[in-house]
Amino acid sequence: MSLFSRRKNPDQLVKLLKDAFADPSAPAKPSKDGTAVEEITKRLSEMKLLLYGDGEQEAKPEKCAQLAELLIASGLVPKLIMGLDKLPFEARKQFAQVYNNLMRRDLAGFVSYVDRKPEILSALVAGYENAEVALNCGTMLRESIRHEILAGKILYSPDLWKFFDVYVHLPNFEVGSDAFATFKDLFTRHKNLAATFFTSNFDVVFAKYNCLLMSENYVTRRQSLKLLGEILLDRSNFDIMMKYIG
């Protein structure tokens, strides 16, 4: 029998994770199995294994769906995102992999769940303000943006303007570059959605975009110019291009 088959079931995993994360100060408090943060890391690792499988056994679809349902019902997803900076590197990485798997496969209606919980996407966007969690939040954001309904949620929220005004200018090169990758996905992944957004918000969007083209940061200027060309030359943005150059 493989180690995988002896691991805890989804119900046990979610209950143990919820217990470990129940107290906001839990990561600093001991638990009977070691520190609470070690418990959280362990359970996230087991959840990742359940969702992705291992070399001996593939992931079981029914268990994956059950885990997703239980995580949604538990309310742990937003709590984990908001407490991500209290967790060590490995736990943050594992949680991002769990989130991305649920999102990519839309297990138990995970996409609709995130759509109904705007605080999740807002917390992920705000993750760019903390270099320790920024890259983890970036991967989760881009996985979310693959779904048009969630991309639209960000495009039409106040969070979008933080990319123009703050995040793509961050002095930390890795974080600023990651933020720009997310920024680019928002404007290029779903062509019709972006075209509608540009049409409805032309003046404010391109006033802010022109500021990017005049940034003191050479990398920001170069990336912005390249992205602008990609946006304007896309067939779905023909009317936008004509208005911009006019």
DOMIDREN-978448 format. One record per atom (N, C-alpha, C, O): residue in one letter; x, y, z. Coordinates in steps of 0.02 Angstrom, whole numbers, plus 50000, padded with zeros to 5 digits. Atoms other than C-alpha are relative to their C-alpha. Layout:
AXYZ/...
***
This chain:
M500434994050000/M500005000050000/M500445006250000/M500925006550038/S499584994050005/S500715017049954/S499855004750057/S499335004350089/L500094995049949/L500945031250075/L499405004349985/L499035006450030/F500564995750022/F499675041149973/F499334997350026/F498905001150049/S500645002949982/S498285028750013/S499885000250075/S499304999550097/R500094999849927/R498605030250201/R499915007250024/R499825008350084/R500084993049979/R498445049150202/R499285001450021/R498824997750005/K500664998149974/K496995057850285/K499535001849942/K499745004049889/N500504998550052/N495375060050188/N499865007549999/N500075011150044/P500134992850005/P494745077250131/P499675003150061/P499855008650082/D500354997349942/D493595079450280/D500495001050058/D500475006150093/Q499504999449946/Q495015076150403/Q500495005649986/Q500675009450031/L499514994950017/L496225087350310/L499735007050011/L500065011350040/V500294993349993/V495045102250306/V499875001550074/V499995007250096/K500134998949929/K494555099950489/K500665001750037/K500685006350077/L499364998849967/L496375099050545/L500305006749980/L500585010350022/L499754993550023/L496855114050439/L499615005750033/L499895010750054/K500424994849969/K495385124050506/K500175000950074/K500205006550099/D499824999749929/D495835119650685/D500675003750010/D500745007750056/A499344997049994/A497645124850658/A499995007549985/A500395011350011/F500024993050023/F497145141350577/F499455003950037/F499345009850021/A500584996849967/A495695145350696/A500175006550034/A499805011450030/D499794994149963/D496645157950801/D500445004349955/D500925001749926/P499584995750042/P497365173150708/P500744999850020/P501175000949978/S499305000349979/S498945171150813/S500264992849999/S500814991550023/A499815007149999/A498995152250785/A500694998649973/A501044994550003/P499335001550026/P500585152450679/P500555000850051/P501094998050043/A499484999049951/A501535158250832/A499904995750063/A500314995950109/K500165004049941/K500725146050955/K500154992649989/K500084990149934/P499865007150008/P501215128050989/P499354996049996/P498834998150021/S500565004650001/S500035113650952/S500274993150019/S500884992350025/K499765006549975/K500105095451006/K500454996449950/K500844992149970/D499585003250051/D500925090350842/D500605004449981/D500905003449928/G499464995250016/G502235104250849/G499695006949998/G499185008050031/T500304993450005/T501905122250805/T499414999849953/T499364995549909/A500594999750044/A500275127150723/A500205001149928/A499894998649882/V499784998650068/V501225133550574/V500254993649966/V500174992749906/E499785006550028/E502005116250550/E499404995849982/E499414992249932/E500625003750015/E500265108750558/E499685002649935/E499474998649893/I500294997050060/I499635120850426/I500404997949938/I500114995949887/T499575001950056/T501125117150314/T499904992649981/T499864990949922/K500105007250012/K500875098350334/K499344998749965/K499324994849917/R500665001350030/R499025098950292/R499965002849929/R499654999749885/L499994997350069/L499295110150140/L500394995449954/L500204994449896/S499605004750039/S500625097950080/S499584993949981/S499624991449925/E500425005950012/E499395083450097/E499435001749951/E499244997649910/M500524997950048/M498045093250006/M500275000449930/M499954998349882/K499684999650066/K499235096849864/K500104993049971/K499974991949912/L499895006950023/L499665078249853/L499344996849979/L499324993149930/L500655002850017/L497825073549853/L499765002749932/L499474999049893/L500244996950063/L497475085749709/L500434998249940/L500174997549884/Y499555001150056/Y499005082149603/Y500214992749992/Y500444990649938/G499755006950003/G499375063949645/G500754999750010/G501075004850021/D499285000849994/D501115056849657/D500244994849949/D499864992949904/G499725004750048/G502245044649564/G499674993250001/G499714989449952/E500305006649993/E501285029549628/E499264999949983/E499004994849959/Q500735000150008/Q499475034849615/Q499765006849976/Q499985012050001/E500284993850025/E498505047749517/E499485002750049/E499214999150090/A500524996949959/A497335059949601/A499324997149984/A499174995749926/K500675002850010/K495575053349626/K499505005849992/K499435009950038/P500454994350013/P494275065249548/P499485001150055/P499345006850073/E500524999149950/E492965061749681/E500285003150064/E499945007150097/K499694997149940/K494165065849823/K500205007349988/K500155011450033/C499824993150018/C494755081549733/C499385004550006/C499425010050034/A500624996149998/A492955087549714/A499775000950072/A499535006250091/Q500204999649930/Q492595083549896/Q500425005050038/Q500175008950078/L499554995249967/L494115093249954/L499805007249982/L499785011550025/A500204993350022/A493575108249851/A499365002250035/A499315007950059/E500634998449967/E491805107649922/E500115001850073/E499825006650098/L499884998949929/L492455106750100/L500395006450012/L500265010050060/L499624993749993/L493705120850076/L499555006049989/L499615011050025/I500484994550013/I492335131950004/I499555000950061/I499455006550085/A500464999649943/A491145127750147/A500345002550063/A500035005750105/S499634998249939/S492495130550279/S500165007450005/S500285010050059/G499804992950000/G492865148450226/G500745001050010/G500965006650025/L499284999549988/L494715144650238/L500395003749946/L500915006749959/V499614997150056/V495235151250067/V500155007350012/V500745009250009/P499834993049988/P495065169950104/P500435000950062/P500865005350063/K499604999549939/K495785167350279/K500734998449986/K501185001850011/L499315001950016/L497315158650210/L500345005349958/L500935006849968/I499714994750041/I497585172150079/I500195006050043/I500735008850036/M499874994149958/M497455186050208/M500534998750053/M500845003350078/G499485001749951/G498615176650326/G500624997149968/G501044994250003/L499455003250037/L499845171250192/L500685002450025/L501164998550026/D499354997449978/D501225182550258/D500224997250067/D500804998050086/K499825003149936/K501175173350425/K500274992949991/K500514989850038/L499795006950013/L501615156850341/L500694999949968/L500905004849937/P499345000550030/P503335150750288/P499964999049925/P499434997649897/F499975000450073/F503895149950107/F499674993749973/F499274994149926/E500265006450027/E503465131550082/E499244999750005/E498914997349959/A500725000149992/A501705133450151/A499665004749951/A499135003149923/R500294995350049/R501375148750042/R500004996949930/R499514997549893/K499945003250066/K501985139249889/K499484994449992/K499164993849940/Q500485005550003/Q500895124149930/Q499285002549995/Q498884999849958/F500684997350004/F499345134649959/F499865002749930/F499325001649903/A500104997450068/A499595143349791/A499884994249951/A499474994949905/Q500105005750044/Q499715126249707/Q499314996950010/Q498994994849962/V500685002549986/V498115120449793/V499495004649968/V499045002349933/Y500474995150029/Y497195136449743/Y500004999549924/Y499464999349894/N499965000150073/N497815135449564/N499694993749971/N499394993949917/N500315006250023/N497255117349547/N499245000550003/N498904998649956/L500724999149993/L495515121349612/L499735004749946/L499195003549918/M500214995050049/M495415136349496/M500034997249929/M499564998049889/R499905002550069/R496095127749340/R499474994949982/R499224994949926/R500485005350013/R494915113049356/R499285002050018/R498814998350006/D500654997549978/D493475123349426/D499644994750042/D499054993350030/L500295005249958/L493185110049558/L499465002850045/L499565007950078/A500574998249957/A491515111249649/A499785007249989/A499565010650035/G500214993250015/G491145127649561/G500455005250032/G500215010550053/F499544995549965/F492705135949631/F500025006949967/F500095011950002/V499984993650035/V492695149549497/V499415004350021/V499495010350036/S500604996349978/S490915154649542/S500065002250073/S499845007650091/Y499894998349929/Y491385154249726/Y500435006350006/Y500265010850044/V499554994249997/V492815166549699/V499645006149972/V499745011749996/D500394994450029/D491665177249591/D499525003050052/D499415009050053/R500474997749949/R490445178249737/R500365003150060/R500045006350102/K499614997649943/K491845182849858/K500525005149976/K501115003349970/P499534995150028/P492645198949792/P500605001350043/P501125003650019/E499434998949955/E493755199949945/E500594995549983/E501164997050000/I499465004650017/I494755185149878/I500455003249947/I501065003549957/L499604996950052/L495325193849719/L500335006450025/L500905007950008/S499724993849973/S495575210349811/S500614998550045/S501105002150043/A499445001949956/A496685201649939/A500604997649959/A501174999049976/L499455002250043/L497705193549800/L500345005949967/L500955006149963/V499714994050030/V497945210349714/V500425003750052/V500975005950038/A499654996549946/A498445218249880/A500644996450020/A501084999450051/G499395003849985/G499755204549897/G500625003149969/G501175001949993/Y499424996750031/Y500875214849782/Y500325005150046/Y500875007450033/E499734995149953/E501115226649929/E500474996850050/E500795000350089/N499565003649954/N502075213250024/N500454995449958/N500214990549930/A499545003850044/A503625206549935/A500044992650018/A500194988549975/E499955007049979/E503575190450037/E499474995749967/E499594989849954/V500555004050027/V501915184949964/V499815002049928/V499394998849897/A500194997250065/A501855194949801/A500004994949944/A499534994649905/L499945004750056/L502445181149685/L499484994450006/L499224992149956/N500525005049990/N501265168349763/N499325002749979/N498944999449944/C500644996850018/C499805180349745/C499965001049924/C499425000449895/G499994999050072/G500345184049566/G499804993749962/G499424994149914/T500185006250035/T500235165749514/T499264998550007/T498944996149960/M500715001349989/M498505164249592/M499575004949961/M499045003049935/L500374995150040/L497925180249509/L499974998049926/L499444998249895/R499995001750072/R498485174749336/R499604993749985/R499304993049932/E500425006050009/E497665157749359/E499275002050001/E498874999349963/S500694997649996/S496065166749408/S499805003749936/S499245002949912/I500144995950059/I496175178649259/I499894995749938/I499614998249888/R500145004550057/R496135163649141/R499244999349990/R499014997649936/H500735000450004/H494265163849180/H499745007049988/H499855011550029/E500224993350021/E493425178549093/E499605003550053/E499675009650062/I500434996849950/I492165181649231/I500425003150056/I500235008450082/L499574997449947/L493575184249357/L500455005649974/L500605010350010/A499614994550030/A494625194749239/A499585006349999/A499835011750014/G500454994350002/G493125206049218/G499895003050069/G499815009050076/K500094997749931/K492925207049406/K500555004950019/K500435009950051/I499434995649983/I494655214749421/I500005006249955/I500125011749979/L500004994350047/L494525225649265/L499525005550023/L499675011450016/Y500514995149982/Y492965234049331/Y499995001550075/Y499485003750102/S499954998449929/S493565235949511/S500525005450011/S500955006449968/P499494995049985/P494565249949593/P500704997150004/P501205000749998/D499345003249994/D495975237349615/D500415000749936/D501035000949939/L499644999550063/L496425239049431/L500485006049999/L501055005449976/W499604993850005/W497075256849452/W500644999650041/W501115003450029/K499395000949960/K498345250949581/K500584997449957/K501164998849971/F499475002350045/F499285242249440/F500315005949964/F500925006549959/F499754994050035/F499425258649343/F500415004550047/F500955006850029/D499734994949956/D499835269349494/D500574997650044/D501015001550063/V499535002449949/V500875258049607/V500394993849978/V501004993949975/Y499685006650003/Y501215239849568/Y500524999249945/Y501044996149957/V499515000950054/V502095240649400/V500615004550010/V501115003749974/H499444995549986/H503235254149472/H500414997750060/H500905001050078/L499665002149939/L503805244249624/L500744999149989/L500954996349938/P499275000350009/P505695245349651/P500284992950000/P500814991749971/N499795007050001/N505835226649683/N499884997349930/N499304996749908/F500065001850071/F506185220449506/F499554993949990/F499124993949946/E500405006050008/E505425203149529/E499265001450010/E498834999149972/V500694998549984/V503835209949607/V499695004549946/V499135003349923/G500254995650052/G503645224049481/G499884996449934/G499394997649900/S500085003950062/S503905211949336/S499414995350003/S499054994449954/D500575004549991/D502645199749407/D499355003949995/D498875001649964/A500594995850004/A501385213749428/A499855001949928/A499275002249907/F500114998250071/F501655218849247/F499744994049961/F499334994949915/A500255006050034/A501365200849190/A499254999250012/A498884997349967/T500715000349985/T499685201049279/T499615005549964/T499085004349936/F500284994250034/F499295218349210/F499904998449925/F499384999949897/K500045001950071/K499655211849034/K499454994949988/K499064995649940/D500525005150008/D498535196649056/D499305003150003/D498855001149966/L500654996849993/L497095207749110/L499775003249934/L499185003449919/F500164996350061/F497185217248945/F500064995949935/F499874998249882/T499885003850062/T497625203248823/T499704993149999/T499604990349945/R500235007050000/R496935186448879/R499304999349970/R499174994649932/H500695000450025/H495095189948842/H499875006149957/H499705011449982/K499984994350047/K495065200848687/K499365004150001/K499395010350005/N500634996350004/N493225205448680/N499855003650066/N499605009350066/L500094996849934/L493135208948867/L500425006350004/L500185011550026/A499554994249996/A494645220448855/A499775005649953/A499795011449972/A500224994950048/A493975229348700/A499405003950027/A499375010050019/T500584996649970/T492335233048788/T500225004650056/T499965010150064/F499754996049944/F493275239248940/F500345006349974/F500235011850000/F499654994250027/F494395250648836/F499505005149972/F499585011249981/T500514995550030/T492885257748744/T499635004050054/T499515010050047/S500394996849946/S491955261448906/S500425004750043/S500155009350074/N499574996249955/N493455268848996/N500605003149964/N501135004049994/F499444997850042/F494515275848855/F500415005650030/F501025005150036/D499634994149977/D494965292748928/D500434998750061/D501025000450061/V499615001149939/V495495287249101/V500544994749990/V501094995450015/V499515005350011/V496365271349042/V500615002649963/V501185001549983/F499434997950040/F497435279548911/F500355006250027/F500935007550010/A499644994649964/A497805294949016/A500504996950048/A501074999150054/K499555003549954/K498535283149144/K500544996249962/K501114995949983/Y499515003850039/Y499365272649010/Y500555004649973/Y501135002749972/N499504995250025/N500235287948938/N500505001850055/N501085003350041/C499534998849944/C500975290849111/C500504994350006/C501094995550022/L499545005749999/L501725273349103/L500545001049946/L501124999349957/L499524999050055/L502545277948938/L500515005450016/L501025005949982/M499534994849980/M503385292549025/M500334998550067/M500625002950099/S499725001949936/S503935282849178/S500755001150002/S501095000649951/E499284999149991/E505665286449248/E500364993349996/E500964993049985/N499715006750002/N505935267649252/N500034997549928/N499514996949895/Y499925002150070/Y506645261749086/Y499634993549985/Y499314992849933/V500335006550011/V505985243949106/V499245001049994/V498924998049952/T500724998750003/T504235250449141/T499815003249934/T499315001449903/R500144996750065/R504295261848988/R500034994949943/R499594994949900/R499925004850054/R504925247848876/R499444994949999/R499154993549946/Q500535005049996/Q503665234948937/Q499335003149980/Q498925000049946/S500634996750014/S502245247548925/S499925001549926/S499385000749897/L500034998650072/L502685252548747/L499874993749960/L499474993749913/K500105006450034/K502785234348692/K499274997650008/K498974995349960/L500695002249987/L501105230348774/L499515004549963/L499015002049936/L500454995450036/L500295245848698/L499954997949926/L499404997949897/G500015002350069/G500805239848525/G499594993749992/G499214993049943/E500385006350003/E500085222648561/E499255001450005/E498854998349971/I500714998349990/I498445230348620/I499715003349937/I499195001249912/L500274996150056/L498225242648477/L499994996349934/L499574997649892/L499975003650064/L498715230648339/L499554993849999/L499494990549947/D500475005649999/D497485217348395/D499375001949963/D499105007349971/R500594998650042/R496025216048274/R499405002250040/R499025006550018/S500604998349960/S494735217148413/S500035007150027/S499535009850049/N499924993249975/N495445234148463/N500095005149944/N500385010549955/F499894995550056/F495405242248290/F499725007050013/F500055012050000/D500304993549986/D494205256048343/D500385003850054/D500445009950051/I499604997049946/I495245259148499/I500645003049970/I500835008649987/M499394997550032/M496815260948392/M499865006449962/M500255011249967/M500164994150040/M495985273348275/M499875006150045/M500075011750028/K500144994549954/K495385283848421/K500655002350033/K500755008350043/Y499374998349965/Y497095283148507/Y500475004049955/Y500755009049976/I499534996550045/I498115288448355/I499695006449971/I500045010749944/G500334994150027/G496805301148304/G500085006050046/G499835011550030/
***
